[in-house]
Amino acid sequence: MPDPNPDPRGRILDVAEREFMAHGYERTSLRVVTAAAAVNLAAVNYYFKSKEGLLCAVFRRRLGWLNRERLVALDVLERQAGGAPLKPSQVLEAFFGTLLRIGEDEALGGMTFLRLLGRTLTDPAEFIKTFFASEYAEVIARYKEALFRALPEVPRAEIVWRLHFMLGAMSYAIAGTDVLEVITGVEIAELRASDDAGNSDTRSEAKKLAERLLPFLLGGLRAPLPASASAASAHSALRNGATRTLSAEKKT
């Protein structure tokens, strides 16, 4: 059956997204991609210049929407807060919840794109690291600042560490359950059967994942500080207190 996408460039992106997800960047054959997209090999060079350019274009097509939606979600929350700091849960929902919405919509790439993103983030090639750093720069900067304001008692370095851990957990979670099977030896079918026992659960895979992942991430973000970070936090609080005292004395 021919691909329903009438645009040759779009057909290449659709097929490449599936192939990169299934086989990884190195093992994906451009000849397989072009054959499935019903175009010749020269079309990849014409539209994307190279295999690297094709992978970047696959991500750019989806990440453009994701970045816009994340910024819009944060703008709305901050406007509603009227200048007050957001709750940590709101920041995480806007950042990670928006990502997981992709899994519910095939027009945005669905679970195919989520798995591709997760698998690529767990072991990115050098060129894709540079690409992601550029694509995510504005979004990450805004969300880091929102977390700094939401958790003023936590040292900023510790928040950055925890953001790093949360991104890692998210990457493995969306990479697909085959990773979980390899690491734990647990048959995912058994877990799903246990989840669905006694009910007719019609929620999407992405919604079920969000219900497990977001509370886990929030728990990690709000976990007790390690000893070194606690000391830094106490020092910062003393310093801030001294600054406020000096400021009050100057006013009097």
Summary of the structure (lengths in Angstrom):
residues: 252
radius of gyration: 22.1
end to end distance: 81.4
largest distance: 81.4
contacts: 688
relative contact order: 0.09
helix: 80%
strand: 0%
